[in-house]
Amino acid sequence: MLSNQHFQSTPAVNFDLLAYTIGSYHYNWHPQIELFWLLQGHVEVNVDGRRYDLKANDLILINANCGHATFALDPECLALRLHIAPAFYTSQGLDLSHGAFHLNSVTTPQHRDYQTIRQILAQLYTGLHQSNWSAFELNAAYFQLTNLLHHDFFDTQATIAYPQPKKQSSLSRVIDNLNQHYDQPVTLESAAAISHYSTAYLSRIFKAELGINFYEYLTRCRLQHAIADLEDPNRKIADVALKNGFQEVKSFNLMFKRHFGQTPSNYREHLSQGPRSAFKQPLTPTQTAWVQAQMTHWAQLATVDQLSACESCAYKLHFEEYQALKTKVAQLKNLLNQ
């Protein structure tokens, strides 16, 4: 006889989903994986110095601790982004210690998963804004999306290992110091003295926990503040460089171009081409209504295999060849087993 069992209700997965308006560059990086969907407009997305031209319905996935920024090329650009904690994957027994995600609809325009990804994102958005969605339904949609991303877009052969942040990071004191004193002549030696670590150990744990080295983190901090200062047309570029810890304009120009694919002067030319809102502004009531209508539409769409929607694309042809090869291999196995 089965005994009576009492089960606690399962809470919905805690995920971070945000719709917002894109403005000028705001350089940032974070330990979460970011899935970005451009809903409306025309945007330049910069990821580790590589610039991508995104248009409505383009998708891009940004790996943890990759420096990135978005720049609106149209007056009104709206986006939806989802943050996924790497710990979510590792808590489910998946190994992210080697490899990286690769999802970019600009470089790979056709993929059979794109429409499903948009549909699930829309379902999550509508689910969060409608009280009739249960925790089970939200969990199911989130697990479906994260499984699809890991199964079809995580490359275990990537040469750069995924960073492994720790709950009790031994870097917190050093990072706080860098965030406060980025404009001063900070060195690895001075940071090691603050942390009471050797320079070799500090350098090693920086790379292991953040996926970048000490000087890369310091440079990012300086560039993050320099970008904000460049929006003031009355500031000279040389003054911006010195104010944010760069010893000379040449090194500022070099680091800016390496991280953003353009010089500070080129970036200012972009700014002069028209007014933009500040980065990541909340939606207006009109924009909110539009996004909600779009998400309802996408959430209710029947999932369509994009391979059947693209009769002549190379992806479909390769997929059909792959399926035919699988069938032949299965037939050969059957013959050998007889």
SULMO-V870771 format. One record per backbone hydrogen bond with DSSP energy under -1.0 kcal/mol. NH is the residue of the N-H (numbers start at 1). CO is the residue of the C=O. If there is no record, write none. Layout:
NH|CO, NH|CO
This chain:
15|13, 16|83, 18|81, 20|79, 21|281, 22|77, 24|277, 28|68, 33|84, 34|62, 35|82, 36|60, 37|80, 38|58, 39|78, 40|78, 43|54, 44|71, 45|52, 46|69, 47|50, 48|67, 49|259, 50|47, 52|45, 54|43, 57|38, 58|55, 60|36, 61|103, 62|34, 65|30, 66|63, 68|28, 69|46, 71|44, 72|23, 73|42, 78|40, 79|20, 80|37, 81|18, 82|35, 83|16, 84|33, 88|85, 90|86, 91|87, 92|89, 93|90, 94|89, 100|155, 102|153, 105|59, 108|104, 114|111, 117|113, 118|114, 119|115, 120|116, 121|117, 122|118, 123|119, 124|120, 125|121, 126|122, 127|123, 128|124, 129|125, 133|130, 138|134, 139|135, 140|136, 141|137, 142|138, 143|139, 144|140, 145|141, 146|142, 147|143, 148|144, 149|145, 150|146, 151|147, 152|148, 153|149, 155|100, 158|155, 164|208, 175|171, 176|172, 177|173, 178|174, 179|175, 180|176, 181|177, 184|181, 186|184, 191|187, 192|188, 193|189, 194|190, 195|191, 196|192, 197|192, 202|198, 203|199, 204|200, 205|201, 206|202, 207|203, 208|204, 209|205, 210|206, 211|207, 217|213, 218|214, 219|215, 220|216, 221|217, 222|218, 223|219, 224|220, 225|221, 226|222, 227|223, 229|225, 230|226, 232|229, 235|232, 240|236, 241|237, 242|238, 243|239, 244|240, 245|242, 246|241, 252|248, 253|249, 254|250, 255|251, 256|252, 257|253, 258|254, 259|255, 260|256, 261|257, 267|263, 268|264, 269|265, 270|266, 271|267, 272|268, 273|270, 281|21, 288|284, 289|285, 290|286, 291|287, 292|288, 293|289, 294|290, 295|291, 296|292, 297|293, 298|294, 299|295, 300|296, 317|313, 318|314, 319|315, 320|316, 321|317, 322|318, 323|319, 324|320, 325|321, 326|322, 327|323, 328|324, 329|325, 330|326, 331|327, 332|328, 333|329, 334|330, 335|331, 336|332, 337|333
